[in-house]
Every structure is written in C-alpha cells, then in structure tokens.
Amino acid sequence: MADARADSAVVLIASALEGAWRREPPPPALSEERLARVAPLLSGSGASALAWWKLRRSSLCETREALEFKQSYRLQALKDAVREREVESLFALLDAAGVEAVLVKGWAAARAYPEPGLRPAGDIDLCVRPAQFVKAKDVLASPEGRRFWVDLHEGFATLLDGRAEELFGRSRVLPLGASRVRVLAEEDHLRLLCFHLLRHGAWRPLWLCDVAAAIESRAEDFDWRRLLGADVKRERWVVCAAGLAARLLGARLEGTPLAPAARSLPRWLLRGVSKQWETPFAACQPPLSHRAPMRKYLRRPRGILGDLRKRWPNPISATVDVCGPFNALPRLPFQLACGLSRTAAFLARVNAESRRAPHFL
Amino acid sequence: MRERTVTPRPKARAEGVVVRALGEEVLAYDLETHRAVCLNGAAAEVWRLCDGRRTPEEMRRELEKTARGALPEEFVWLALEQLGRERLLEAPAELPAALAGLSRREMLRRVGLAAGLALPAVASIVAPTPADAASCVPSGGPCADSAQCCQGSTCIGDTCT
C-alpha cells in the first residue's frame, strides 16, 4: 500500500519537479527505475526541460531518460529563441498599428525561471482593451499578422477579475530586442496564473511550477494585498493554488501571508490534482478528449453517453466555472451546476444558430 | 590549361538561423528546414571563425592559439564538412584534393590521433515534443464551438478553420 502511494503519478512527478524552477534545484529523490516510470509523464506534459535542469547535476544525469530530457532542453532553448523573435516582431507590428496589448502567461511566465527555455510556450496570449479588440483582430488577420499563433482576449474577463483599465494602468513595459513588451504587474500576473491553473483543473504540472516560480522570484515590494484581492472566494483560490505549489512541489511560502491558510487544503483538491496528473497530456483534456462535437449527437445520438462521461467536469474546474468556494464541502453540487450551465449555454448557441441558418443541424 | 584553385573563405550563415549558446555548446535552428542542431565546443569555435575572410589554414592557426598545441589540417575541415552539411555556412566549403578522397572515418581517425582533444561535432537535436498546451485550438484542430478556436479561426463541423 505504502509502495503504491510512493509510486503514484503525483508523487513521482512531484519528486521529479520539486524546486526545479530554482537556479540550483534540490537533488531529485528518485531511483533510476522510478525515473523511467515518470519520464513519459514529464515529456508528455512539457516538463522535460525542467526535469533535465533538476537532474543535470545528480547521479541520474547519464541515464537514458535524463539524456532525452537534455535533448528536449536544447530544443526548447532554441524554440524559446525563435519565440522571442516572434514576440518582438508581433509587438512591433501591434505598436505600429497603435494597438496596446498585454502579454500574459508564456514568455511573461517564463521570465521567472533561471533560463527562459525551461518553460515551453504554446500560443501567444494577448489581452487588449475592449475598445481596441476589433483593430487588434484586423492586425492579426493581415498577412504579417497571420504568421503568429495568437490567442487574443478582449480585455481580461476570461482570465482575471478586475477592470481592464486598472490592470493596464499597473502593467509594465519590458524591453525585448528592438521592441517593448507590455506585461501585467507581478501581483496581477501571479493571480492570473493561479486562476488559469485552477480553471483548467490543474492538469499540467508545469502550471504549478509557474505559480511556484512566480512566488519565489517576486520583487521585494510585492503587494500581497493586491495578489489576494478583495473577494474572499477568489482569495481562497489563490491561497489554494499557492498551497498546492508548496505541498506538492516544495514552493517556499514561509514568511508570506499565504503560508498559514495554504497549509489546509481541501481533500478533494489534492485528490483532483492526483487524478489529473495520472494523464497530464493535452490529448486527455477538453476539447481534444471529446469524441465529437455535441451538435453531432443532435443528429445521431449514438455514443453520446460515452462522450458525456468524458465531458463530466472535474471538481476543480467545475468549482471555478461556477465561482464556487474552495472549502471542505463535496464537489458534486458544483459539478452538477457546471454541467447544467454548460448544457444551457450549448442549447442557447444551438438555438441562435438554427435561427440564423435553419438547416445547420 | 591548369585549373586555378580558389582557397575557400567559409562564411557562417546568419540569415534564417536562430542561435543560442548553452554553456560551451551552441545550438542552431534553421528557420527554413526547422532542423535543430547542437555544435560542441570545438565545432562552435570553428563556426565562430567562419567570417568569410579567414581561410581554413588561418582558422587552424587561430585555433592552435587556444588549443595550446598543434592541430592537424583535418580538424578544421572535419568541422567545415559538418557545418556545410547542416547548412550552417553560406556555401559549403569544398574539401582540398588531398582530403577529398578520405572517408569520414579516416578523417576522424587522423584528427583524433593528432589532436588528442574533443573532435568537432555537429549533431541533430531530436526530442519528443509534447502536444502544445495552448489555450486555443489552432486551425485544423478539433473543436466543439468557435470560442475554442484561435483568433481568426471558426469552428466549422468539428474543425477550426
């Protein structure tokens, strides 16, 4: 029983990534055999460069797995250099068009690591003021803009609470090559990273490393009050995200206002993360995990039950979706509420589309 | 009529290549072929000297200063041959007639015996890449509705288009 626990995915991943975001990570508490078992989980979730960073000065650094991680580390370092060029060109393009954008996650999160290439980036997340959204869309639809893989957000509503103007007002501009890149204030960005982690059910271990790295690399004048915000429920979300980073990955919270409350985490939260880390792959997450779009089942309902099971919201993202509290109560009501609200949104969409194009079904 | 031999002056390719130094190694990414390669310290040194002005012989003498010992001619050529093959030079440097007939193994043997130091090596970087955990699905990816697609794409059927 004890062995089974020690070999669970969450324990193995945590051992491989504990403190990996630091310049000098602690030595890994892993045997060669356990490293071989956790390697596919680390590679598949984009954490192999970080794993190499942690293993590079350990007795495991010559193992086959470590050498594969090293190759990923090299490749990621190059991809990061390519991505930096893209961000530089993208901001120059937006700037020329008079669009002010804020870069979130990706490159902004990678700055908290000792080497930016340790954190892989997917798309480029940009937030613009709602009044500039259409203009930004046009720039990105232009021939020069189309070469960038951008996820454009209208304001911050889908990522963060708070008014766009205030968030813009607190944002900072950083030099990148010949361009200037706007990023959120440290406190706002850490809050966003916590929300993002939880909204997606914390399935990716790297996102928890982002939270840990941001906490540990904070500036001396970091404003904890601003990080926690005025809303009690969301304050608890932030505390729980930081608590997870401390409990699972050894993030240092001592001496911070987060430490006392972060010690008590709801059991369902830890269980939820353990479950997610058994398969920390994008292909196992919505929408890639869906067999078919729901509207397909309106024509042919065969297989809908199996797909509905895949769509059953996990407790963490369901709670965030319905803006629920992270307390000790069971999650079933939140999951039901989340499922119902998604169904209602889907039906409303179907209704609207069928009015616009009656034969679309 | 005797053919005139032109001494090559190799020049490192700068356009379309992204370079990053990692410790002693130098990594290069070809933006056209999307190939990534890793140059060990010795190969990186030769590449650094490929400025379009130096001849291989001048490069060898330059390298000898830091190697604190004699280097065979083949040392530089071994690096140049690999750099050319990986398109890291503006034009591949043609081997001199004396070396052209040698197999790579033979050249390695001669360089290894004479130099007694790390041989220049340019290796491909091959690593499994995880599916990018993006917050939006790029064009061609699966979707249930347009909100999941990246900006500029719409969910048509079950694909972001």
Interface residues (C-beta under 8 A of the other chain):
Chain A: S43 G44 S45 G46 S48 E68 Q71 S72 R74 L75 A77 L78 K79 D80 A81 V82 R85 K105 G117 P120 G122 D123 D125 K137 L140 A141 R146 W149 V150 D151 L152 R204 L206 F281 A282 A283 Q285 P287 L288 H290 A292 P293 M294 R295 K296 F346 R349
Chain B: V18 V19 R20 L22 E25 L27 A28 Y29 L31 A36 C38 I125 V126 A127 P128 T129 P130 A131 D132 A133 A134 S135 C136 V137 P138 G141 P142 C143 A144 D145 Q148 C150 Q151 G152 C155 G157 D158
